[in-house]
Each structure stands twice: as structure tokens, then as C-alpha cells.
């Protein structure tokens, strides 16, 4: 403890020397390279309450509190270590916060150590649940675990115990006394006896412990201090209570408190001793003399405000923390169209909803450490927590099941039974696990409690094929049910094949069998799809005059494709229909002769008139 205090004061001393003695000077002009600096006692210095930033090129206000405005990380140095000026790009202001994987408590940033991880001190322990007091460093294991007064719901989730009627709660399980239930309209515990709700006034249920509040006046009244925030101070010129002198020579609120902005009041951060007048954060309250969130509400990162919690799964939410009522495996969904609203849900793939405990239970697989059966999950099947030789609980498959690929599998499941993988569905032939149910596999149909072969199903005789107009046909080395000759299989139905384009169709597959892939059935008639034409008993993409081709069938000319051929790998007019430059088409010899005669007569008429 004394070593930590020494390091803190030594760091403050070194910082003060660095800030106040940047370079020597004889006049203010010597300090002009640092905007806002002046010459003081032979050294360039910043005004009271400011510090040098950006390579000693600018004097800027010190940022003494969590969330204080800043331009550069170093302004946040009152947070001691692992701080940052978040959101700053050196041109726009940011705010002082702890870096990722660190959290704020007792005036500094600490590395966040999750449940079960190694720790040194209580302040290290901080997990996904946003409550810095829910875990402590257990002396017996030197790992983070639930703190006194908290109970463990599942790994990484510690919640405040409500020991009696009238105490604050969010879930029934918080009320840890016989017949305890939680009224989610009032967030208070009651006793359910014979279906009746037994309550007592809350103010009589919780005894308030009187603590000394360093921010309160001795007479116990509200704090009313002079407007001295930011005033000049030194080792010989102390700040008026409750202010303390910062390393930059200005009066600031002590650790655990922040300036009200009016210069006459210091508000309490969550976790600090407080009067009701000082505890002003959103949903914050004074409990046992401490400014805090009500039981099992969560702390905002600014340690001033509380996060509103969801009362029911599917409640609307703004962020994941609001949904942690139901465990750390709960989340706030991405925005949902059309209004962009979000609601709480169990995170898919890692958890399952446990209605009995109102929680999203994480999947803890076979062979993983556990404490109770409810810790263990393998898909949708709950497995057992069995102690090994060392007394450590291990998730183990229940009797009559076998572990495979992280799941506990049963065998001999029949058609319609719940399943996790296909290898369980062995009680009925030709079944597979589809959407968690043993169902008939591809090529098989459910008939009378069995899976009979449909189109593509294995068979040995025609009688096994249950679909009309199917036969058991040999295909390679196997026999499968297939549509008989002159029939086409569509969605396990055999439809008659069409004989020509004059035949009526019902589905496009009939047209495809008749004139190719680029066809469709429309108004009970087969035709080529847009951009294609029918020629030589098939549908071909349009290939116009003078475009590349590989066969004559591809060549297309509106209304007269028979005049176009593929010659020299190019669609051209056939010799019987020469290309007409005037008409840009393939014309007959007669059309060309008449066209030439008409042109000659026009030319002759023009010459005679002139």
C-alpha cells in the first residue's frame, strides 16, 4: 500500500517538474513557441490549471476527471496509468477514459480481470457485467470471484443478494430467502405465501449504515463551498475544503468526486460516500451512505450514471449492457427494419434461453469445468456435472448417450423425435436430422410412419416406389425410383412430357425438357425467355448480323431468322437473301432489284428537273 502511494506521489512530482520547467527564459517572448505560455521565475510555464501538450507547443486546460474534455492523452494523467483521450484527433476535443481492457475505479485505470482469472487486488476484478463491486480477488485462489453479498448465477455473472422483503431486485432469483419473488414494476422483493404478495415498507426493510462523508459539512447539511474550483494553490497556499491542490497548481475536487460545473459543488462518482444532493447521476441513489446504482442495475463507463436494465427478454434496448439482466450471453439485436428498433435476445450460437431461471445460459461443452448441472450444455440437451478424482466438476454426458463432436448423442431415435445430428436418427430407416427433428431424408417421403422412396430414393422393385408413374430403374451401380418414360419429375411428382410446342404445359420443367434451359411455361404454353429465340428445336440467345457465332441456330433477325446463317464464324445473310445496305437487312433478290430501279428513277427525275 505504502509503495503504491509513494509511486503515485513520485509520478505527480516528476510530472510537475516536467510541466512547470519546460525551458528557461528571461521574458515572455522566449516562450512564444508555446501558445499561451509565459515566463515565470526564469522558466516557461502555462497559466494555472493548464499544461503543455503537443510537444510543448500549446498550453491547454488540464483534464482532472474521468470524461473531462481533452485534446491529447497526457491531459488525462490524473487517471494515473492506461488512460486515453478518446475521440480526439488532435484537432477536435475528446474525453478522458481508460484504454480498452482497463476500467476506472478509485481515481485510476486498472486492468480488467474477468471471473476466474488471476488477480492481485480487488480493483483488478471487472468483467462483462458493468458493476465494479460485484467481484473481488479471492485470497484462497488469487482469482476473481463473486464478492461478499453477491451470488454466482453462472461463470462470470455475480449479482447482489437481496436477503429480505423490501430489498432491491430485478429477478426472482435475486431475492434469496424462502418464497422470495421480485416485483419488476417496483424492483423490490416480496414473499409469495399461498399466492399472496407479502411486503413491508422499503424504508423499514433496509437499515442505512451511517458513514463519514468527506464531502459533507460537519453539521451534516448539504455542501456549500466557495467558488474556488481552478483557483491558484501551492504547498503553502492550500485549497478550501473539500478541494485539493492538483500538480498543475489549481484547486480540483478530490478523487471520487467531480466538479458540478458551477464552481461551488463537487458531485460524487458511483462508489463514493455521498449525500443525496451529491448523488445526481441517472438512476443513481444513495445506499448505505454510498452513491451507487440500485441493486443489479449496471454502471455506465463514466461511473456517474446507471444503465436502465431490461425487465423481460424481448424488451427494447439500446446496447448489450441493458440486456445483461439475463446474463452476459444476452445481447441487444442489430437494428431491425423498417424502424431500426432493437430488442434483447440470447446470443445465437453461444447460449440458450432458460425460462425457469430467466437467463441466457452459455454453452459449456463436454469435458469443460463446471459447478452444477445447469452449467453444462450440449446443444439443447442438458448434461451432467460429475466430479473427477480431484473433486473438480466436469461436464459429462448422461447415461445411454455417447459424446461425439462436443455433443451427447442418443441412438435409435425414430421419425419425428428431437435430434441434434443425423447419426441419432437410426430408429426409422432413411431419416436425417433436419431442424432438430428426425425427418425423411432427401428422396424419401413420410408414409404411414415410414420413409418410403420418392424420386431418387433407393429401391429394389417397382412396388416400393410410392409416387404415381414411377418405376425402380437402374442408374449406374444402384437402383432408384425414377419417373417412367414420357414423364418428368418435378417436386416428387411425375408430369407428362410434352410432344411438341402445341402441347399445354403446367410447369417450366416440361418446357425445358422439350426446348432447352432458356424456356419457360407462360399461360400454359412453352416459349423462349426474353433475349432468346426458338430455332432448330431449341432456345438460343439472340446473335445479330455480323456478330460472332459457332452455329446457324444462334443467328437471329427479327421475323426472318431463316435468312441468316453462320458463315466464317459470323452471322451473315444467306446467299438467297443478300444484305441490303439501304435497308440494313437480308432482302430477297426481287426486293433488291425493285429497290435499285426505284433509286435509278429518283436520280433520273432529279437530273431532268435540273
C-alpha positions as CSV (number, residue, x, y, z in Angstrom):
1,X,0.0,0.0,0.0
2,X,2.7,2.5,1.0
3,X,4.7,1.6,-2.1
4,X,1.7,2.4,-4.3
5,X,1.3,5.8,-2.5
6,X,5.0,6.5,-3.0
7,X,4.8,5.7,-6.7
8,X,1.7,8.0,-7.1
9,X,3.3,11.0,-5.4
10,X,6.6,10.4,-7.1
11,X,4.9,10.4,-10.5
12,X,3.0,13.5,-9.6
13,X,6.2,15.2,-8.5
14,X,8.0,14.2,-11.7
15,X,5.1,15.4,-13.8
16,X,5.0,18.7,-12.0
17,X,8.7,19.2,-12.7
18,X,8.2,18.4,-16.4
19,X,5.3,20.7,-16.8
20,X,6.5,23.7,-14.8
21,X,10.1,23.6,-16.0
22,X,9.9,23.2,-19.8
23,X,12.7,25.6,-20.7
24,X,14.4,28.7,-19.2
25,X,13.5,32.2,-20.2
26,X,14.1,35.9,-19.4
27,X,11.0,37.3,-21.0
28,X,7.6,36.1,-22.3
29,X,8.9,36.3,-25.9
30,X,11.3,33.5,-25.1
31,X,8.2,31.3,-24.6
32,X,6.3,32.3,-27.8
33,X,6.8,28.9,-29.4
34,X,4.3,27.5,-26.9
35,X,0.9,29.1,-27.5
36,X,-0.4,30.5,-24.2
37,X,2.9,30.1,-22.3
38,X,4.7,32.9,-20.4
39,X,7.9,33.4,-18.5
40,X,7.7,32.8,-14.7
41,X,10.6,32.8,-12.4
42,X,13.0,32.1,-15.2
43,X,11.0,29.2,-16.7
44,X,8.4,29.0,-19.4
45,X,5.1,28.0,-17.8
46,X,1.4,27.6,-18.6
47,X,-1.3,29.5,-16.7
48,X,-2.7,28.0,-13.5
49,X,-4.8,24.8,-14.3
50,X,-3.1,24.4,-17.7
51,X,-0.4,22.1,-19.0
52,X,1.9,21.8,-22.1
53,X,0.7,19.5,-24.9
54,X,1.6,18.7,-28.5
55,X,5.3,18.6,-27.9
56,X,5.2,21.7,-25.6
57,X,3.7,23.8,-28.4
58,X,0.4,24.6,-26.7
59,X,-1.0,25.3,-23.2
60,X,-4.3,23.6,-22.7
61,X,-6.6,23.1,-19.7
62,X,-5.8,20.1,-17.5
63,X,-8.4,17.3,-17.6
64,X,-8.7,16.3,-13.9
65,X,-11.7,13.9,-14.1
66,X,-12.9,10.9,-16.0
67,X,-14.8,12.2,-19.1
68,X,-13.1,15.6,-18.9
69,X,-12.6,17.3,-22.2
70,X,-9.1,16.8,-23.7
71,X,-7.0,17.1,-26.9
72,X,-4.1,14.8,-26.0
73,X,-3.7,11.7,-23.9
74,X,-1.3,13.3,-21.4
75,X,-4.0,15.7,-20.3
76,X,-5.8,12.7,-18.7
77,X,-2.8,11.9,-16.5
78,X,-4.7,12.2,-13.2
79,X,-6.1,8.8,-14.1
80,X,-2.5,7.6,-13.3
81,X,-2.0,4.9,-15.9
82,X,-3.5,3.4,-19.1
83,X,-5.6,6.4,-19.9
84,X,-6.5,7.9,-23.2
85,X,-8.1,11.0,-24.8
86,X,-10.9,9.1,-26.6
87,X,-12.3,10.6,-29.7
88,X,-9.5,13.2,-30.1
89,X,-7.8,13.6,-33.5
90,X,-5.6,16.4,-32.3
91,X,-8.0,19.0,-33.9
92,X,-11.2,18.1,-32.1
93,X,-11.8,17.6,-28.4
94,X,-12.2,14.1,-27.0
95,X,-12.8,12.9,-23.4
96,X,-10.7,11.2,-20.8
97,X,-11.4,7.5,-20.4
98,X,-9.5,4.3,-19.6
99,X,-8.0,2.4,-22.5
100,X,-9.6,-0.8,-23.8
101,X,-9.3,-3.7,-21.4
102,X,-9.0,-1.3,-18.5
103,X,-11.6,0.1,-16.2
104,X,-11.9,3.1,-13.8
105,X,-12.2,2.8,-10.1
106,X,-10.9,4.8,-7.1
107,X,-9.5,7.5,-9.3
108,X,-7.4,5.4,-11.7
109,X,-7.5,3.0,-14.5
110,X,-7.0,-0.7,-13.6
111,X,-6.5,-3.7,-15.9
112,X,-9.8,-5.5,-16.2
113,X,-9.6,-9.1,-14.9
114,X,-12.6,-11.3,-15.6
115,X,-14.2,-14.0,-13.4
116,X,-11.8,-16.9,-12.6
117,X,-8.7,-15.1,-13.9
118,X,-5.6,-14.4,-11.8
119,X,-5.7,-11.1,-9.8
120,X,-3.6,-9.2,-7.2
121,X,-6.2,-6.8,-5.7
122,X,-10.0,-6.3,-5.6
123,X,-9.8,-3.4,-8.0
124,X,-8.4,-5.7,-10.7
125,X,-11.7,-7.7,-11.0
126,X,-14.1,-6.3,-13.5
127,X,-15.8,-8.4,-16.2
128,X,-18.5,-8.0,-18.8
129,X,-21.1,-7.2,-16.1
130,X,-20.7,-3.5,-15.5
131,X,-20.5,-3.5,-11.7
132,X,-17.0,-2.8,-10.4
133,X,-18.0,-4.1,-6.9
134,X,-19.6,-7.4,-8.0
135,X,-16.2,-9.3,-7.9
136,X,-13.2,-9.4,-5.5
137,X,-9.8,-11.0,-5.6
138,X,-10.3,-14.3,-3.6
139,X,-7.5,-14.8,-1.1
140,X,-7.8,-18.6,-1.4
141,X,-7.2,-18.8,-5.1
142,X,-5.9,-15.3,-6.1
143,X,-8.5,-15.3,-8.8
144,X,-11.5,-13.1,-9.3
145,X,-14.8,-14.4,-7.9
146,X,-18.1,-13.1,-6.5
147,X,-17.7,-10.5,-3.7
148,X,-19.3,-10.8,-0.4
149,X,-23.0,-10.1,-0.6
150,X,-23.2,-11.3,-4.2
151,X,-24.2,-14.7,-5.6
152,X,-23.0,-16.6,-8.7
153,X,-25.5,-17.2,-11.3
154,X,-23.2,-18.7,-13.9
155,X,-19.5,-18.2,-14.7
156,X,-18.7,-14.5,-15.0
157,X,-22.0,-13.4,-13.6
158,X,-22.2,-12.2,-10.0
159,X,-25.4,-10.5,-8.7
160,X,-26.3,-8.7,-5.5
161,X,-28.2,-10.8,-3.0
162,X,-31.5,-9.4,-1.7
163,X,-31.7,-11.1,1.6
164,X,-35.2,-10.0,2.8
165,X,-38.5,-8.5,1.8
166,X,-38.2,-4.9,0.6
167,X,-34.7,-5.1,-0.8
168,X,-34.0,-4.1,-4.3
169,X,-34.1,-6.7,-7.1
170,X,-34.5,-7.3,-10.8
171,X,-35.1,-11.1,-11.0
172,X,-36.8,-13.5,-8.7
173,X,-33.5,-15.3,-8.1
174,X,-32.1,-12.1,-6.6
175,X,-34.5,-12.5,-3.6
176,X,-32.6,-15.2,-1.8
177,X,-35.0,-16.0,1.0
178,X,-37.9,-18.5,1.3
179,X,-40.7,-17.8,-1.2
180,X,-38.8,-14.7,-2.3
181,X,-40.0,-13.1,-5.5
182,X,-39.2,-9.8,-7.3
183,X,-41.9,-7.3,-8.3
184,X,-40.4,-6.0,-11.6
185,X,-42.7,-3.0,-11.5
186,X,-41.2,-1.7,-8.3
187,X,-37.9,-3.6,-8.4
188,X,-38.4,-4.8,-4.8
189,X,-38.6,-8.2,-3.2
190,X,-41.7,-9.7,-1.7
191,X,-42.7,-13.0,-0.1
192,X,-45.1,-15.2,-2.1
193,X,-47.1,-17.1,0.5
194,X,-50.1,-19.1,-0.7
195,X,-50.3,-17.0,-3.8
196,X,-50.4,-13.7,-1.8
197,X,-47.8,-11.0,-2.0
198,X,-46.4,-10.1,1.4
199,X,-44.5,-6.8,1.5
200,X,-43.3,-4.3,4.0
201,X,-42.3,-0.7,3.5
202,X,-38.9,-0.5,1.9
203,X,-37.6,2.2,4.2
204,X,-38.1,-0.2,7.2
205,X,-36.6,-3.2,5.4
206,X,-33.1,-1.8,4.8
207,X,-31.2,-0.3,7.6
208,X,-28.9,2.5,6.4
209,X,-25.4,2.4,7.7
210,X,-24.0,5.8,8.7
211,X,-20.7,6.5,7.0
212,X,-18.4,9.5,7.2
213,X,-18.7,11.5,4.1
214,X,-15.6,13.5,3.4
215,X,-17.6,15.9,1.2
216,X,-20.2,16.7,3.7
217,X,-20.1,19.6,6.3
218,X,-19.6,18.7,9.9
219,X,-23.2,19.7,10.7
220,X,-24.4,17.1,8.2
221,X,-26.0,19.7,6.0
222,X,-25.6,20.0,2.2
223,X,-22.2,21.0,0.9
224,X,-21.9,24.7,0.0
225,X,-18.3,25.6,-0.8
226,X,-16.8,28.8,-2.2
227,X,-16.4,29.1,-5.9
228,X,-12.7,28.1,-5.8
229,X,-12.5,25.4,-8.5
230,X,-9.5,26.1,-10.6
231,X,-8.1,28.7,-8.2
232,X,-4.3,29.1,-7.7
233,X,-2.8,26.8,-5.0
234,X,0.5,25.5,-3.8
235,X,2.1,23.7,-0.9
236,X,1.8,26.8,1.2
237,X,-1.5,28.0,-0.2
238,X,-4.0,25.2,0.4
239,X,-7.3,24.9,-1.3
240,X,-10.5,25.4,0.7
241,X,-12.2,22.2,1.7
242,X,-13.1,19.9,0.1
243,X,-10.8,20.9,-2.9
244,X,-7.3,19.6,-3.2
245,X,-4.4,21.1,-5.0
246,X,-3.5,19.5,-8.3
247,X,0.0,19.1,-9.7
248,X,-0.8,22.0,-12.0
249,X,-1.3,24.4,-9.1
250,X,-5.1,24.6,-9.3
251,X,-7.9,23.5,-7.0
252,X,-9.9,20.4,-8.0
253,X,-12.4,18.0,-6.5
254,X,-10.7,15.1,-4.6
255,X,-10.5,11.6,-6.1
256,X,-14.0,10.0,-6.3
257,X,-15.8,13.3,-7.0
258,X,-16.2,15.6,-10.0
259,X,-16.9,19.3,-10.4
260,X,-20.5,20.3,-10.8
261,X,-19.7,22.9,-13.3
262,X,-20.9,25.7,-11.1
263,X,-17.7,26.1,-9.1
264,X,-19.5,25.6,-5.7
265,X,-20.2,21.9,-5.5
266,X,-18.5,18.5,-6.1
267,X,-20.7,15.6,-7.1
268,X,-20.0,12.0,-6.1
269,X,-18.9,9.3,-8.5
270,X,-20.6,5.9,-8.1
271,X,-18.9,4.1,-5.2
272,X,-18.0,7.2,-3.2
273,X,-19.5,8.3,0.1
274,X,-22.3,10.8,-0.7
275,X,-25.3,12.8,0.4
276,X,-28.4,12.7,-1.7
277,X,-27.6,16.2,-3.0
278,X,-24.2,14.9,-4.4
279,X,-25.5,11.6,-6.0
280,X,-27.1,13.1,-9.1
281,X,-26.4,10.5,-11.8
282,X,-29.1,8.9,-13.9
283,X,-30.9,6.3,-11.8
284,X,-28.2,6.7,-9.1
285,X,-29.2,6.5,-5.4
286,X,-27.5,6.7,-2.0
287,X,-27.5,3.3,-0.3
288,X,-25.7,2.7,3.0
289,X,-24.2,6.2,2.6
290,X,-22.6,5.4,-0.8
291,X,-23.7,6.8,-4.2
292,X,-24.4,3.8,-6.3
293,X,-26.8,2.1,-8.7
294,X,-29.8,0.3,-7.3
295,X,-29.2,-3.5,-6.8
296,X,-28.4,-5.3,-10.0
297,X,-28.5,-2.2,-12.2
298,X,-25.3,-1.6,-14.2
299,X,-22.7,1.2,-14.2
300,X,-22.1,3.5,-17.1
301,X,-18.4,3.8,-18.2
302,X,-18.4,7.3,-16.8
303,X,-19.0,6.0,-13.2
304,X,-21.6,8.7,-12.8
305,X,-24.8,7.3,-14.3
306,X,-26.6,4.0,-14.2
307,X,-27.9,2.0,-17.1
308,X,-31.5,1.1,-17.3
309,X,-32.0,-2.7,-17.3
310,X,-34.4,-4.7,-19.3
311,X,-37.1,-6.4,-17.3
312,X,-38.1,-9.1,-19.9
313,X,-36.4,-10.8,-22.7
314,X,-37.6,-9.1,-26.0
315,X,-37.7,-5.7,-24.2
316,X,-36.5,-2.8,-26.4
317,X,-32.8,-1.9,-25.8
318,X,-30.1,0.5,-26.9
319,X,-27.0,-1.6,-26.1
320,X,-25.9,-5.0,-24.9
321,X,-25.5,-4.0,-21.3
322,X,-29.2,-3.2,-20.9
323,X,-29.8,-6.9,-21.7
324,X,-27.4,-8.3,-19.1
325,X,-30.3,-8.8,-16.7
326,X,-30.4,-12.2,-18.5
327,X,-26.7,-12.8,-18.3
328,X,-23.6,-11.8,-20.2
329,X,-24.7,-14.1,-23.1
330,X,-27.7,-11.9,-23.7
331,X,-27.3,-9.1,-26.3
332,X,-29.2,-6.3,-28.0
333,X,-30.1,-7.3,-31.5
334,X,-28.9,-5.3,-34.6
335,X,-31.4,-2.7,-35.8
336,X,-34.5,-4.4,-37.3
337,X,-36.3,-3.0,-40.3
338,X,-38.3,-0.9,-41.0
339,X,-38.0,1.2,-37.9
340,X,-34.5,0.2,-36.7
341,X,-35.7,-0.9,-33.3
342,X,-33.6,-3.3,-31.2
343,X,-34.6,-5.8,-28.5
344,X,-32.9,-8.3,-26.1
345,X,-32.2,-11.8,-27.1
346,X,-29.8,-14.7,-26.3
347,X,-26.7,-14.5,-28.4
348,X,-27.2,-17.1,-31.2
349,X,-24.7,-20.0,-31.2
350,X,-23.4,-19.5,-27.7
351,X,-26.4,-19.6,-25.4
352,X,-29.9,-20.9,-24.9
353,X,-32.9,-19.4,-23.1
354,X,-33.6,-20.9,-19.7
355,X,-37.2,-20.0,-18.8
356,X,-37.0,-21.3,-15.3
357,X,-34.1,-19.0,-14.3
358,X,-34.8,-16.1,-16.7
359,X,-31.3,-16.3,-18.1
360,X,-29.3,-16.9,-21.3
361,X,-27.3,-20.0,-20.4
362,X,-23.9,-20.3,-22.1
363,X,-23.0,-23.5,-23.8
364,X,-20.4,-25.3,-21.6
365,X,-19.2,-28.3,-23.5
366,X,-18.3,-31.9,-22.6
367,X,-15.1,-32.0,-20.6
368,X,-15.3,-28.4,-19.5
369,X,-15.1,-27.4,-15.8
370,X,-18.5,-26.9,-14.1
371,X,-20.0,-26.5,-10.6
372,X,-23.6,-27.6,-11.2
373,X,-25.6,-29.5,-13.9
374,X,-27.1,-26.2,-15.1
375,X,-23.6,-25.1,-16.2
376,X,-23.4,-27.8,-18.7
377,X,-25.0,-27.8,-22.2
378,X,-24.5,-29.8,-25.3
379,X,-26.8,-28.4,-28.0
380,X,-30.3,-28.5,-26.5
381,X,-29.5,-31.4,-24.2
382,X,-28.5,-30.6,-20.6
383,X,-25.6,-32.8,-19.5
384,X,-24.3,-33.7,-16.0
385,X,-21.6,-32.1,-13.9
386,X,-19.7,-35.0,-12.5
387,X,-16.8,-34.7,-10.0
388,X,-13.5,-36.3,-11.2
389,X,-10.9,-37.9,-8.9
390,X,-9.5,-34.5,-7.9
391,X,-13.0,-33.3,-6.9
392,X,-13.3,-30.9,-9.9
393,X,-16.7,-30.9,-11.6
394,X,-16.5,-31.9,-15.3
395,X,-19.4,-31.8,-17.8
396,X,-20.2,-35.4,-18.7
397,X,-22.8,-37.0,-21.0
398,X,-25.8,-38.6,-19.2
399,X,-26.3,-42.4,-19.2
400,X,-27.3,-44.1,-22.5
401,X,-25.7,-41.4,-24.6
402,X,-22.3,-41.0,-26.2
403,X,-20.0,-38.0,-26.7
404,X,-19.4,-37.1,-30.3
405,X,-18.1,-33.8,-31.7
406,X,-18.9,-32.0,-28.5
407,X,-22.4,-33.3,-28.3
408,X,-24.1,-36.0,-26.2
409,X,-25.8,-38.2,-28.8
410,X,-28.6,-40.7,-28.3
411,X,-29.2,-43.6,-30.8
412,X,-32.3,-45.3,-32.2
413,X,-34.4,-42.1,-32.4
414,X,-37.4,-42.6,-34.6
415,X,-39.2,-40.4,-37.2
416,X,-40.4,-37.2,-35.5
417,X,-38.1,-37.4,-32.5
418,X,-36.0,-34.4,-31.4
419,X,-32.4,-34.7,-32.5
420,X,-29.1,-32.9,-32.8
421,X,-27.3,-34.8,-35.6
422,X,-28.4,-37.3,-38.2
423,X,-26.4,-40.2,-36.6
424,X,-29.0,-40.2,-33.8
425,X,-31.9,-40.9,-36.2
426,X,-31.4,-44.7,-36.6
427,X,-34.8,-45.9,-35.3
428,X,-36.5,-45.3,-38.7
429,X,-34.8,-46.1,-42.0
430,X,-33.9,-43.3,-44.4
431,X,-34.2,-40.5,-41.9
432,X,-32.0,-37.5,-41.2
433,X,-31.9,-34.7,-38.5
434,X,-33.4,-31.6,-40.1
435,X,-34.1,-28.5,-38.0
436,X,-33.8,-30.5,-34.8
437,X,-36.3,-33.3,-35.8
438,X,-35.7,-36.8,-37.3
439,X,-37.3,-36.3,-40.8
440,X,-37.4,-38.3,-44.0
441,X,-34.2,-37.8,-46.0
442,X,-33.8,-36.4,-49.5
443,X,-35.5,-38.7,-52.0
444,X,-37.9,-40.2,-49.3
445,X,-41.5,-39.4,-48.3
446,X,-43.3,-40.0,-45.0
447,X,-46.0,-42.6,-45.4
448,X,-47.6,-44.5,-42.6
449,X,-44.8,-43.8,-40.1
450,X,-42.0,-44.9,-42.5
451,X,-39.9,-43.1,-45.1
452,X,-40.8,-44.5,-48.5
453,X,-38.6,-43.9,-51.5
454,X,-39.7,-40.9,-53.7
455,X,-38.0,-39.8,-56.8
456,X,-34.3,-40.6,-56.3
457,X,-34.8,-42.9,-53.3
458,X,-33.2,-46.4,-53.3
459,X,-35.4,-49.3,-54.3
460,X,-35.3,-52.9,-55.4
461,X,-38.7,-53.2,-57.1
462,X,-41.3,-51.0,-58.8
463,X,-43.8,-51.7,-55.9
464,X,-41.6,-49.8,-53.5
465,X,-41.9,-46.6,-55.4
466,X,-44.9,-44.8,-53.9
467,X,-45.2,-41.8,-56.3
468,X,-47.5,-42.3,-59.3
469,X,-45.8,-43.0,-62.7
470,X,-42.5,-44.0,-61.1
471,X,-40.5,-47.2,-61.6
472,X,-37.5,-48.7,-60.0
473,X,-34.7,-48.1,-62.6
474,X,-31.0,-48.9,-62.7
475,X,-28.8,-45.8,-62.5
476,X,-25.1,-46.7,-62.6
477,X,-24.4,-49.3,-59.9
478,X,-27.6,-48.5,-57.9
479,X,-31.4,-48.7,-58.4
480,X,-33.6,-45.7,-57.6
481,X,-37.2,-44.6,-58.1
482,X,-37.4,-42.6,-61.3
483,X,-40.3,-41.3,-63.5
484,X,-41.4,-43.7,-66.2
485,X,-40.8,-43.0,-69.8
486,X,-42.6,-39.9,-71.2
487,X,-42.8,-38.4,-67.7
488,X,-40.8,-35.7,-66.0
489,X,-40.0,-35.5,-62.3
490,X,-40.9,-32.2,-60.6
491,X,-41.0,-31.8,-56.7
492,X,-41.7,-35.6,-56.3
493,X,-44.4,-35.5,-58.9
494,X,-44.1,-37.2,-62.3
495,X,-45.7,-34.9,-65.0
496,X,-46.3,-36.0,-68.6
497,X,-43.6,-34.9,-71.1
498,X,-44.7,-32.6,-73.9
499,X,-44.7,-33.9,-77.5
500,X,-44.4,-30.5,-79.3
501,X,-44.9,-26.8,-78.8
502,X,-48.6,-27.1,-79.4
503,X,-48.9,-29.1,-76.1
504,X,-50.1,-27.3,-73.0
505,X,-47.7,-27.1,-70.1
506,X,-48.2,-26.6,-66.4
507,X,-44.6,-26.1,-65.2
508,X,-41.4,-24.7,-66.8
509,X,-39.6,-28.0,-66.4
510,X,-41.8,-29.5,-69.1
511,X,-40.7,-26.8,-71.5
512,X,-37.0,-27.3,-70.5
513,X,-37.3,-31.0,-71.4
514,X,-38.8,-30.0,-74.8
515,X,-36.9,-26.9,-76.0
516,X,-34.0,-26.4,-73.6
517,X,-32.9,-24.4,-70.5
518,X,-33.8,-21.0,-71.8
519,X,-37.5,-21.6,-72.0
520,X,-40.5,-21.0,-69.7
521,X,-44.1,-22.0,-69.3
522,X,-46.4,-19.0,-69.5
523,X,-50.1,-19.1,-70.0
524,X,-49.9,-22.9,-70.4
525,X,-47.6,-22.5,-73.5
526,X,-43.9,-23.0,-73.9
527,X,-41.8,-20.1,-75.2
528,X,-38.3,-18.8,-75.0
529,X,-37.3,-16.4,-72.3
530,X,-36.6,-12.8,-73.1
531,X,-33.5,-12.3,-75.3
532,X,-33.8,-15.7,-76.8
533,X,-35.4,-17.2,-79.9
534,X,-36.6,-20.6,-81.0
535,X,-34.7,-22.3,-83.8
536,X,-33.9,-25.9,-84.6
537,X,-35.9,-27.2,-81.6
538,X,-34.1,-25.2,-79.0
539,X,-34.0,-21.7,-77.4
540,X,-30.8,-19.7,-78.3
541,X,-29.5,-16.3,-77.2
542,X,-30.0,-13.6,-79.8
543,X,-26.9,-13.2,-82.0
544,X,-27.4,-10.4,-84.6
545,X,-26.0,-9.8,-88.1
546,X,-22.2,-9.6,-88.2
547,X,-21.8,-10.9,-84.6
548,X,-19.7,-13.9,-83.7
549,X,-21.3,-17.3,-83.8
550,X,-20.5,-21.1,-83.8
551,X,-23.7,-22.4,-85.4
552,X,-26.5,-21.1,-87.6
553,X,-29.1,-21.8,-84.8
554,X,-27.7,-18.8,-82.9
555,X,-28.3,-16.3,-85.6
556,X,-31.3,-14.0,-85.1
557,X,-33.0,-11.5,-87.4
558,X,-36.4,-10.2,-86.2
559,X,-39.2,-12.0,-88.1
560,X,-36.8,-13.6,-90.7
561,X,-34.1,-15.6,-88.8
562,X,-34.3,-18.2,-91.6
563,X,-32.5,-15.7,-93.9
564,X,-29.4,-15.7,-91.6
565,X,-26.6,-18.3,-91.4
566,X,-23.4,-18.7,-89.5
567,X,-20.6,-18.3,-92.1
568,X,-17.0,-17.8,-91.4
569,X,-17.9,-17.7,-87.6
570,X,-20.1,-14.7,-88.2
571,X,-23.9,-14.3,-88.6
572,X,-24.5,-13.2,-92.2
573,X,-27.2,-13.1,-94.8
574,X,-27.6,-16.3,-96.7
575,X,-26.8,-16.2,-100.5
576,X,-30.5,-16.4,-101.2
577,X,-31.1,-13.2,-99.2
578,X,-28.2,-10.7,-99.9
579,X,-27.6,-7.9,-97.4
580,X,-29.2,-4.6,-98.3
581,X,-27.1,-1.5,-97.3
582,X,-30.2,0.7,-97.8
583,X,-32.5,-1.5,-95.6
584,X,-29.8,-2.9,-93.2
585,X,-31.4,-6.4,-93.5
586,X,-31.3,-9.5,-95.5
587,X,-33.5,-8.9,-98.6
588,X,-34.7,-11.1,-101.5
589,X,-33.2,-10.6,-105.0
590,X,-36.6,-9.1,-106.2
591,X,-36.5,-6.6,-103.3
592,X,-33.0,-5.5,-104.3
593,X,-33.9,-5.2,-108.0
594,X,-37.0,-3.1,-107.3
595,X,-35.1,-1.0,-104.8
596,X,-32.3,-0.3,-107.3
597,X,-34.9,0.5,-110.1
598,X,-36.6,2.9,-107.7
599,X,-33.4,4.6,-106.8
600,X,-32.5,4.9,-110.6
601,X,-35.8,6.6,-111.3
602,X,-35.4,9.1,-108.5
603,X,-32.0,10.0,-109.8
604,X,-33.2,10.4,-113.4
605,X,-36.1,12.6,-112.2
606,X,-33.7,14.8,-110.3
607,X,-31.4,15.3,-113.4
608,X,-34.3,16.1,-115.8
609,X,-35.7,18.7,-113.4
610,X,-32.4,20.4,-113.3
